Amino acid sequence: MSSFEHTLPYDRMMGDVYIPQCPFCHSENVLTPMTERDYKQGCEEIKTRLVMPCCNGKLVIEKIDHDYFWTTEAVRKSH
């Protein structure tokens, strides 16, 4: 399993997926273009690609749980 540095928190409201802060450009409350199909695949641990609409930064999501996207690369700094 990846470390906490490979996690990105998200919120899901009425089928839309929001990220509190983009890991690339630091824009806040980013509405992602993630579809319901993409979300379900991530929950099934099928790798899913996500392109951030704010800056075109690209993530590969390995897994989605109730709180986090688990990514293939570090998106946060450890404290």
Chimera marker file (.cmm) of the C-alpha trace (Angstrom):
<marker_set name="trace">
<marker id="1" x="0.000" y="0.000" z="0.000" r="1" g="1" b="0" radius="0.5"/>
<marker id="2" x="1.216" y="3.484" z="-0.784" r="1" g="1" b="0" radius="0.5"/>
<marker id="3" x="2.065" y="5.985" z="1.922" r="1" g="1" b="0" radius="0.5"/>
<marker id="4" x="-0.117" y="8.882" z="3.038" r="1" g="1" b="0" radius="0.5"/>
<marker id="5" x="1.829" y="11.120" z="0.630" r="1" g="1" b="0" radius="0.5"/>
<marker id="6" x="-0.001" y="9.287" z="-2.164" r="1" g="1" b="0" radius="0.5"/>
<marker id="7" x="-3.464" y="10.270" z="-0.944" r="1" g="1" b="0" radius="0.5"/>
<marker id="8" x="-5.686" y="13.094" z="-2.083" r="1" g="1" b="0" radius="0.5"/>
<marker id="9" x="-8.855" y="13.937" z="-0.127" r="1" g="1" b="0" radius="0.5"/>
<marker id="10" x="-12.064" y="14.472" z="-2.063" r="1" g="1" b="0" radius="0.5"/>
<marker id="11" x="-15.723" y="15.282" z="-1.497" r="1" g="1" b="0" radius="0.5"/>
<marker id="12" x="-18.631" y="13.807" z="-3.408" r="1" g="1" b="0" radius="0.5"/>
<marker id="13" x="-21.887" y="15.732" z="-3.660" r="1" g="1" b="0" radius="0.5"/>
<marker id="14" x="-24.828" y="14.634" z="-5.796" r="1" g="1" b="0" radius="0.5"/>
<marker id="15" x="-22.571" y="12.605" z="-8.081" r="1" g="1" b="0" radius="0.5"/>
<marker id="16" x="-20.006" y="15.385" z="-8.572" r="1" g="1" b="0" radius="0.5"/>
<marker id="17" x="-16.481" y="14.912" z="-7.242" r="1" g="1" b="0" radius="0.5"/>
<marker id="18" x="-14.619" y="17.894" z="-5.777" r="1" g="1" b="0" radius="0.5"/>
<marker id="19" x="-11.029" y="18.157" z="-4.631" r="1" g="1" b="0" radius="0.5"/>
<marker id="20" x="-10.455" y="20.713" z="-1.852" r="1" g="1" b="0" radius="0.5"/>
<marker id="21" x="-7.139" y="21.815" z="-3.373" r="1" g="1" b="0" radius="0.5"/>
<marker id="22" x="-5.412" y="20.907" z="-6.626" r="1" g="1" b="0" radius="0.5"/>
<marker id="23" x="-2.029" y="19.277" z="-5.888" r="1" g="1" b="0" radius="0.5"/>
<marker id="24" x="-0.499" y="20.997" z="-8.929" r="1" g="1" b="0" radius="0.5"/>
<marker id="25" x="-1.720" y="24.618" z="-9.106" r="1" g="1" b="0" radius="0.5"/>
<marker id="26" x="-3.331" y="24.819" z="-5.622" r="1" g="1" b="0" radius="0.5"/>
<marker id="27" x="-6.712" y="26.035" z="-6.928" r="1" g="1" b="0" radius="0.5"/>
<marker id="28" x="-9.416" y="25.491" z="-4.317" r="1" g="1" b="0" radius="0.5"/>
<marker id="29" x="-12.683" y="23.529" z="-4.510" r="1" g="1" b="0" radius="0.5"/>
<marker id="30" x="-11.981" y="22.024" z="-7.924" r="1" g="1" b="0" radius="0.5"/>
<marker id="31" x="-14.893" y="20.267" z="-9.629" r="1" g="1" b="0" radius="0.5"/>
<marker id="32" x="-13.332" y="17.281" z="-11.375" r="1" g="1" b="0" radius="0.5"/>
<marker id="33" x="-14.547" y="15.818" z="-14.670" r="1" g="1" b="0" radius="0.5"/>
<marker id="34" x="-14.774" y="12.373" z="-13.022" r="1" g="1" b="0" radius="0.5"/>
<marker id="35" x="-17.723" y="10.352" z="-14.307" r="1" g="1" b="0" radius="0.5"/>
<marker id="36" x="-19.746" y="7.847" z="-12.306" r="1" g="1" b="0" radius="0.5"/>
<marker id="37" x="-18.049" y="5.083" z="-14.317" r="1" g="1" b="0" radius="0.5"/>
<marker id="38" x="-14.575" y="6.444" z="-13.431" r="1" g="1" b="0" radius="0.5"/>
<marker id="39" x="-15.560" y="6.638" z="-9.765" r="1" g="1" b="0" radius="0.5"/>
<marker id="40" x="-16.839" y="3.061" z="-9.680" r="1" g="1" b="0" radius="0.5"/>
<marker id="41" x="-13.710" y="1.777" z="-11.417" r="1" g="1" b="0" radius="0.5"/>
<marker id="42" x="-11.543" y="3.535" z="-8.834" r="1" g="1" b="0" radius="0.5"/>
<marker id="43" x="-13.562" y="1.979" z="-6.027" r="1" g="1" b="0" radius="0.5"/>
<marker id="44" x="-12.910" y="-1.419" z="-7.634" r="1" g="1" b="0" radius="0.5"/>
<marker id="45" x="-9.166" y="-0.623" z="-7.640" r="1" g="1" b="0" radius="0.5"/>
<marker id="46" x="-9.010" y="-0.261" z="-11.424" r="1" g="1" b="0" radius="0.5"/>
<marker id="47" x="-6.479" y="2.441" z="-12.313" r="1" g="1" b="0" radius="0.5"/>
<marker id="48" x="-8.250" y="5.605" z="-13.411" r="1" g="1" b="0" radius="0.5"/>
<marker id="49" x="-6.718" y="8.685" z="-15.004" r="1" g="1" b="0" radius="0.5"/>
<marker id="50" x="-7.855" y="12.106" z="-13.815" r="1" g="1" b="0" radius="0.5"/>
<marker id="51" x="-6.977" y="15.355" z="-15.593" r="1" g="1" b="0" radius="0.5"/>
<marker id="52" x="-7.452" y="18.391" z="-13.398" r="1" g="1" b="0" radius="0.5"/>
<marker id="53" x="-9.571" y="21.008" z="-15.225" r="1" g="1" b="0" radius="0.5"/>
<marker id="54" x="-7.832" y="23.946" z="-13.543" r="1" g="1" b="0" radius="0.5"/>
<marker id="55" x="-4.321" y="23.288" z="-14.867" r="1" g="1" b="0" radius="0.5"/>
<marker id="56" x="-4.381" y="20.027" z="-16.877" r="1" g="1" b="0" radius="0.5"/>
<marker id="57" x="-2.273" y="18.277" z="-14.220" r="1" g="1" b="0" radius="0.5"/>
<marker id="58" x="-2.627" y="14.506" z="-14.547" r="1" g="1" b="0" radius="0.5"/>
<marker id="59" x="-3.093" y="11.907" z="-11.825" r="1" g="1" b="0" radius="0.5"/>
<marker id="60" x="-3.385" y="8.153" z="-11.973" r="1" g="1" b="0" radius="0.5"/>
<marker id="61" x="-5.690" y="6.938" z="-9.232" r="1" g="1" b="0" radius="0.5"/>
<marker id="62" x="-5.001" y="3.390" z="-8.047" r="1" g="1" b="0" radius="0.5"/>
<marker id="63" x="-7.849" y="3.157" z="-5.566" r="1" g="1" b="0" radius="0.5"/>
<marker id="64" x="-10.731" y="5.210" z="-4.181" r="1" g="1" b="0" radius="0.5"/>
<marker id="65" x="-12.028" y="4.806" z="-0.652" r="1" g="1" b="0" radius="0.5"/>
<marker id="66" x="-14.624" y="6.869" z="1.232" r="1" g="1" b="0" radius="0.5"/>
<marker id="67" x="-12.164" y="9.670" z="2.006" r="1" g="1" b="0" radius="0.5"/>
<marker id="68" x="-9.220" y="9.562" z="-0.377" r="1" g="1" b="0" radius="0.5"/>
<marker id="69" x="-7.942" y="8.969" z="-3.869" r="1" g="1" b="0" radius="0.5"/>
<marker id="70" x="-4.827" y="6.774" z="-3.640" r="1" g="1" b="0" radius="0.5"/>
<marker id="71" x="-2.473" y="7.862" z="-6.413" r="1" g="1" b="0" radius="0.5"/>
<marker id="72" x="0.587" y="6.377" z="-8.137" r="1" g="1" b="0" radius="0.5"/>
<marker id="73" x="2.707" y="9.434" z="-7.321" r="1" g="1" b="0" radius="0.5"/>
<marker id="74" x="3.155" y="11.545" z="-4.193" r="1" g="1" b="0" radius="0.5"/>
<marker id="75" x="0.705" y="14.466" z="-4.171" r="1" g="1" b="0" radius="0.5"/>
<marker id="76" x="1.295" y="15.653" z="-0.607" r="1" g="1" b="0" radius="0.5"/>
<marker id="77" x="4.329" y="16.371" z="1.505" r="1" g="1" b="0" radius="0.5"/>
<marker id="78" x="4.898" y="14.403" z="4.689" r="1" g="1" b="0" radius="0.5"/>
<marker id="79" x="5.112" y="16.421" z="7.891" r="1" g="1" b="0" radius="0.5"/>
<link id1="1" id2="2" r="1" g="1" b="0" radius="0.2"/>
<link id1="2" id2="3" r="1" g="1" b="0" radius="0.2"/>
<link id1="3" id2="4" r="1" g="1" b="0" radius="0.2"/>
<link id1="4" id2="5" r="1" g="1" b="0" radius="0.2"/>
<link id1="5" id2="6" r="1" g="1" b="0" radius="0.2"/>
<link id1="6" id2="7" r="1" g="1" b="0" radius="0.2"/>
<link id1="7" id2="8" r="1" g="1" b="0" radius="0.2"/>
<link id1="8" id2="9" r="1" g="1" b="0" radius="0.2"/>
<link id1="9" id2="10" r="1" g="1" b="0" radius="0.2"/>
<link id1="10" id2="11" r="1" g="1" b="0" radius="0.2"/>
<link id1="11" id2="12" r="1" g="1" b="0" radius="0.2"/>
<link id1="12" id2="13" r="1" g="1" b="0" radius="0.2"/>
<link id1="13" id2="14" r="1" g="1" b="0" radius="0.2"/>
<link id1="14" id2="15" r="1" g="1" b="0" radius="0.2"/>
<link id1="15" id2="16" r="1" g="1" b="0" radius="0.2"/>
<link id1="16" id2="17" r="1" g="1" b="0" radius="0.2"/>
<link id1="17" id2="18" r="1" g="1" b="0" radius="0.2"/>
<link id1="18" id2="19" r="1" g="1" b="0" radius="0.2"/>
<link id1="19" id2="20" r="1" g="1" b="0" radius="0.2"/>
<link id1="20" id2="21" r="1" g="1" b="0" radius="0.2"/>
<link id1="21" id2="22" r="1" g="1" b="0" radius="0.2"/>
<link id1="22" id2="23" r="1" g="1" b="0" radius="0.2"/>
<link id1="23" id2="24" r="1" g="1" b="0" radius="0.2"/>
<link id1="24" id2="25" r="1" g="1" b="0" radius="0.2"/>
<link id1="25" id2="26" r="1" g="1" b="0" radius="0.2"/>
<link id1="26" id2="27" r="1" g="1" b="0" radius="0.2"/>
<link id1="27" id2="28" r="1" g="1" b="0" radius="0.2"/>
<link id1="28" id2="29" r="1" g="1" b="0" radius="0.2"/>
<link id1="29" id2="30" r="1" g="1" b="0" radius="0.2"/>
<link id1="30" id2="31" r="1" g="1" b="0" radius="0.2"/>
<link id1="31" id2="32" r="1" g="1" b="0" radius="0.2"/>
<link id1="32" id2="33" r="1" g="1" b="0" radius="0.2"/>
<link id1="33" id2="34" r="1" g="1" b="0" radius="0.2"/>
<link id1="34" id2="35" r="1" g="1" b="0" radius="0.2"/>
<link id1="35" id2="36" r="1" g="1" b="0" radius="0.2"/>
<link id1="36" id2="37" r="1" g="1" b="0" radius="0.2"/>
<link id1="37" id2="38" r="1" g="1" b="0" radius="0.2"/>
<link id1="38" id2="39" r="1" g="1" b="0" radius="0.2"/>
<link id1="39" id2="40" r="1" g="1" b="0" radius="0.2"/>
<link id1="40" id2="41" r="1" g="1" b="0" radius="0.2"/>
<link id1="41" id2="42" r="1" g="1" b="0" radius="0.2"/>
<link id1="42" id2="43" r="1" g="1" b="0" radius="0.2"/>
<link id1="43" id2="44" r="1" g="1" b="0" radius="0.2"/>
<link id1="44" id2="45" r="1" g="1" b="0" radius="0.2"/>
<link id1="45" id2="46" r="1" g="1" b="0" radius="0.2"/>
<link id1="46" id2="47" r="1" g="1" b="0" radius="0.2"/>
<link id1="47" id2="48" r="1" g="1" b="0" radius="0.2"/>
<link id1="48" id2="49" r="1" g="1" b="0" radius="0.2"/>
<link id1="49" id2="50" r="1" g="1" b="0" radius="0.2"/>
<link id1="50" id2="51" r="1" g="1" b="0" radius="0.2"/>
<link id1="51" id2="52" r="1" g="1" b="0" radius="0.2"/>
<link id1="52" id2="53" r="1" g="1" b="0" radius="0.2"/>
<link id1="53" id2="54" r="1" g="1" b="0" radius="0.2"/>
<link id1="54" id2="55" r="1" g="1" b="0" radius="0.2"/>
<link id1="55" id2="56" r="1" g="1" b="0" radius="0.2"/>
<link id1="56" id2="57" r="1" g="1" b="0" radius="0.2"/>
<link id1="57" id2="58" r="1" g="1" b="0" radius="0.2"/>
<link id1="58" id2="59" r="1" g="1" b="0" radius="0.2"/>
<link id1="59" id2="60" r="1" g="1" b="0" radius="0.2"/>
<link id1="60" id2="61" r="1" g="1" b="0" radius="0.2"/>
<link id1="61" id2="62" r="1" g="1" b="0" radius="0.2"/>
<link id1="62" id2="63" r="1" g="1" b="0" radius="0.2"/>
<link id1="63" id2="64" r="1" g="1" b="0" radius="0.2"/>
<link id1="64" id2="65" r="1" g="1" b="0" radius="0.2"/>
<link id1="65" id2="66" r="1" g="1" b="0" radius="0.2"/>
<link id1="66" id2="67" r="1" g="1" b="0" radius="0.2"/>
<link id1="67" id2="68" r="1" g="1" b="0" radius="0.2"/>
<link id1="68" id2="69" r="1" g="1" b="0" radius="0.2"/>
<link id1="69" id2="70" r="1" g="1" b="0" radius="0.2"/>
<link id1="70" id2="71" r="1" g="1" b="0" radius="0.2"/>
<link id1="71" id2="72" r="1" g="1" b="0" radius="0.2"/>
<link id1="72" id2="73" r="1" g="1" b="0" radius="0.2"/>
<link id1="73" id2="74" r="1" g="1" b="0" radius="0.2"/>
<link id1="74" id2="75" r="1" g="1" b="0" radius="0.2"/>
<link id1="75" id2="76" r="1" g="1" b="0" radius="0.2"/>
<link id1="76" id2="77" r="1" g="1" b="0" radius="0.2"/>
<link id1="77" id2="78" r="1" g="1" b="0" radius="0.2"/>
<link id1="78" id2="79" r="1" g="1" b="0" radius="0.2"/>
</marker_set>
